């Protein structure tokens, strides 16, 4: 068949940037958070990152070889999935957790649905949610030599005070890549400057989260609001996972509505749920509702429905 007759899988984004270029930009933007995670939690964090990335890349390579398909690991999407999953893992997890999570992310969520562009959920977040459900005690154990207490958001949920500056810098317990708000914002600014993402989804996500948090929590203390913004992986989720081209809406109005939904769900989970987090579950639910969001926000073609002008 002629190459002119081949149609690539979605998302169909008109851009001079290739998929490989986008993935390299995301990896580069995640380096500040990755580096700080290694600095904060030590070499154990580096080992977890290496195991997770190796697992995701190897799983995709083995799958396409067995299926006799072209090798797709060169687009670095599997590496990005592995890095995002690793940054969402506590530094205390045993070595087999990133292996199980990496295989689940690539094999179950991505490749069995057709590969990049066909997955209906963010693979890294889907894997994290799977691990949270299957291995809750392991995935909620954040005690390490440097930090023996609960996460700042867990303390905040119990009514205790937290050190906001420490949360912004990142000198707290948590997952490997979520702790430093500064590092994540620096990476997000890089993606915005490179034109890889815009502020439609993360902006509406963060603004709606703050509004709903104030309305539902009854808290008017700005320290409380700022701490919720700095903790629990909100910045990691808003800028690096909610903006995923494949699992976000393609319509402009849909992206704003999607961000609004994520902010609402995250606030609901944090205020009324048993967990102090909520970002992962909010984005996964949002991913599942993307077809509906696109359906109700899709512009009507000119002349459709009897409208002629």
MOKA-V331576 format. One record per backbone hydrogen bond with DSSP energy under -1.0 kcal/mol. NH is the residue of the N-H (numbers start at 0). CO is the residue of the C=O. Records with the same first field share a line. If there is no record, write none. Layout:
BEGIN
NH=CO ; CO
END
This chain:
BEGIN
4=1
5=2
12=10
21=17
22=18
23=19
24=20
25=21
26=22
27=23
28=24
29=25
33=29
34=30
35=31
36=32
37=33
38=34
39=35
40=36
41=37
44=41
46=42
47=43
48=44
49=45
50=46
51=47
52=48
53=49
54=50
55=51
56=52
57=53
58=54
59=55
60=56
61=57
62=58
63=59
64=60
65=61
66=62
68=63
74=71
75=72
79=75
80=76
81=77
82=78
83=79
84=80
85=81
86=82
88=85
92=89
96=93
99=95
100=96
101=97
102=98
103=99
104=100
105=101
106=102
108=103
110=105
111=106
113=110
114=109
117=114
125=121
126=122
127=123
128=124
129=125
130=126
131=127
132=128
133=129
134=130
138=134
139=135
140=137
143=146
154=150
155=151
156=152
157=153
158=155
159=154
166=162
167=163
168=164
169=165
170=165
171=169
175=88
176=86
181=167
183=179
184=180
185=181
186=182
187=183
188=184
189=185
190=186
191=187
192=188
193=189
195=190
196=190
202=198
203=199
204=200
205=201
206=202
207=203
208=204
209=205
210=206
211=207
212=208
213=209
214=210
215=211
216=212
217=213
224=220
225=221
226=222
227=223
228=224
229=225
230=226
236=232
237=233
238=234
239=235
240=236
241=236
243=240
247=243
254=250
255=251
256=252
257=253
258=254
259=255
260=256
261=257
262=258
263=259
264=260
265=261
266=262
267=263
268=264
269=265
270=266
271=267
272=268
281=277
282=278
283=279
284=280
285=281
286=282
287=283
288=284
292=288
293=289
294=290
295=291
296=292
303=300
306=303
END
